[in-house]
Amino acid sequence: MIYRHLSEEEIQEFALTESSCAPELISHVHACQPCQARAAAYKMLFSGIARQTPPSFDFDLSAAVLSKIDTKKTAPAKSGLAGIGIIFSTLAALGVGGWLYRVKIISLYKTYILSIISGVSRMVIYFMVITVCCFLIFQLAEMYKRYQRKMDGLNIY
């Protein structure tokens, strides 16, 4: 026998499937008036929910959605061969430069290369940074435009 009132979950379990409950729980509900009243309320609630008709639309939902989908053919996506070529050539240049530095072929020219890099004016560095930033801004703007076009294609209103 359980000497405390049952929790909401235990009462709901009893109201839904009394036969699968533990014998102690069943005997407590039959002996305890407050738990019995709560179980009866849940049984009434569950039977009312079961009697309700399932909701349905008064129109054909699939036809409404399908009529809003744009079915016109779009141009095939551009191949990214140019981007892949740029990435490959950059990685190749970095790899060859790293290999040459590692093998110490350019160890004789190390001071010469460092003097070239340190001799670059700040104006050139600023120009390179501004160019990269402008490129990134244009790429982000293009990505946002593509995103907006895709979202507009999803809007059905």
N, C-alpha and C positions, 0 to 999 in steps of 0.2 A: 504494500500500500504506500502511495506517495503522500507525504504529510505537508506538502506545499501546494499552492495553486500552480496550475500548469502555465507554461509560457504560451505566447501567441502561436508560435510554430507548432507546438504540441497540440494545441486546440484545433488548429487548422488541419493538421494531419489526421486527427481523430474525426473531424467533420468530413473530410474527403474520403478517407479509407479507414473505416473503423476496424475492419477485419485484419489489417496488417499492423495494427498498433500493438505495443507491448501489453501483456495482461495487467500489469500494475497501472498503466495509464488508463485502460478501460475501466478497471475497478474504481479508480479515483474519480473519473468523470461520473460514473453511476452513483457514487456516494456523496460527491460534492455538489451542492446546489448552484453556487456561482459558476463553476466550471461547466456544469450542465447547461446553464442558461447561455453562456458564451458559445458553447458548441452548437446549440440549437440556432443561435443567431447566424453563425457561420454556415450551417447547413442550409438555412433559408437563403442566405446571400448567394451561395454557390448554386443552388437550384434555380434562383432567379437569373443568374448569369447564363446558365445552361439553356434556359428557355428562350433567351433572346435570339432573334434571327440575326444571322451574320450580316454585317453591313455590305451594301452593294451600291455601285454607282448607277445613276439613271442615264448614263451615256457610255459609249464604248471607249474606254480609256486607251486601249492599244491603238485604235484608229486615230484618236486625238494626238497621241504622241508621234505616231508614224507620219502624220500629215505635216508636222513641224520639222521633221528631219530633212536637211538639205541633201538631195541625192545627186546633185550635178557633179560631173567629173572634175577633179582637181588635177593640176599639173603634177607630174611626178616630182618627188623630192630631188633636189640637186645633189649630185654625188660630191662627197667631200674630198675628192682627189687632191685638189689644190691645198687644202688644209693639211691633209696627210703628208703631202710632199714637203710642205714647210716644216712640219713637225719632224719628219724624218731627217731632212737636211740639217736642222738645228741640232738634233740629237747626234747626228753623225759628226758635225763640226765640234761639238762639245766632247764627244768621245775621242775623236782623233787628237784634239788639243790636250785632253787629259792623258791620253796614251803617250803622246810626245813628251809631255812634261814628266810623266812617270818614268819613261825610258831615259830621260835627261838628254834627249837630242837637242832640245833648245836651252840646255843649261848655259851654254855660251851666250846665248842671246837673251837670257833672263833679265839682265840689267837693262838691255835695250828695250825690251817689251814693257818692263815696269816704268821706264822713263817715258815711253809713249803714252801709257795709261795715265800716269801722274801728270803728264803735260797737257791733257785734255782740259780745255777751259770749262769753267762752270756753266757758261752759256750753252755749250754743246750738251752737257749733261741735263740741264733744264729743258732744252729742246727735245731731247730723247724722252724725258719723263712726261712732258706735256703731250708728245705724240702718242705715247702708250696710253695715257689717261683718256685722250680723245678717242682713240680706237676702242677702248673698253666702254666708254660712254655710248658710242654708236652701236656696239654689239649689244649692250644692255637694252638700248632703245628698240633695236630690232627684235630682241627676244620678247620684250614686253608687248610689242605690236602683234607678234605671232600668238602670244598668250591671249590677248584681247580678241583676236579673230577666232580662236578656238572657243573661247567662252561665249562669244556672240553666236557661234554655231550651236551651242548647247541651249541657249535661251529659247524657250518655247512661247514666250508672250510677245 
